[in-house]
């Protein structure tokens, strides 16, 4: 398994909110800043807060 990871890397998750024209208005990328953030995802409240902030 270690050889596989070394050869192919890891697939990370990303969440996006797009506006009607397709512009990304909010995003969350797993472990974007620190390796310790692997397997940490936005909570339901964080996603809803992002939606509310875009709703105006």
C-alpha positions as CSV (number, residue, x, y, z in Angstrom):
1,X,0.0,0.0,0.0
2,X,2.8,2.4,0.8
3,X,4.3,1.9,-2.7
4,X,0.9,2.6,-4.2
5,X,0.5,5.8,-2.3
6,X,4.0,6.9,-3.2
7,X,3.3,6.3,-6.9
8,X,-0.3,7.6,-7.1
9,X,-0.7,10.1,-4.2
10,X,-3.9,10.7,-2.3
11,X,-7.2,11.9,-3.6
12,X,-8.6,14.7,-1.6
13,X,-12.1,16.1,-1.3
14,X,-13.3,19.6,-2.2
15,X,-16.6,21.3,-1.8
16,X,-17.7,24.3,-3.9
17,X,-20.6,26.7,-4.1
18,X,-21.2,28.2,-7.5
19,X,-23.3,31.2,-8.4
20,X,-25.8,31.1,-11.3
21,X,-23.0,32.1,-13.8
22,X,-20.7,29.3,-12.6
23,X,-18.3,31.4,-10.6
24,X,-17.0,29.7,-7.5
25,X,-18.1,31.8,-4.5
26,X,-17.0,29.5,-1.7
27,X,-14.7,26.5,-1.5
28,X,-13.3,24.0,1.0
29,X,-10.4,21.9,0.1
30,X,-9.4,19.0,2.4
31,X,-5.9,19.5,3.9
32,X,-5.3,22.6,1.7
33,X,-3.0,24.1,4.3
34,X,-1.8,21.3,6.6
35,X,-1.4,17.5,6.3
36,X,-3.0,17.3,9.8
37,X,-6.3,18.4,8.2
38,X,-6.7,15.1,6.2
39,X,-10.1,13.6,6.7
40,X,-11.5,16.9,8.2
41,X,-14.5,18.3,6.4
42,X,-16.8,21.3,6.8
43,X,-19.6,20.8,9.2
44,X,-23.2,21.1,8.1
45,X,-23.3,24.5,9.9
46,X,-20.2,25.8,8.1
47,X,-21.8,24.9,4.7
48,X,-25.1,26.5,5.7
49,X,-23.3,29.6,6.9
50,X,-21.5,29.9,3.5
51,X,-24.9,29.5,1.7
52,X,-26.5,32.2,3.9
53,X,-23.6,34.6,3.3
54,X,-24.0,34.3,-0.4
55,X,-27.8,34.6,-0.3
56,X,-27.4,38.2,0.5
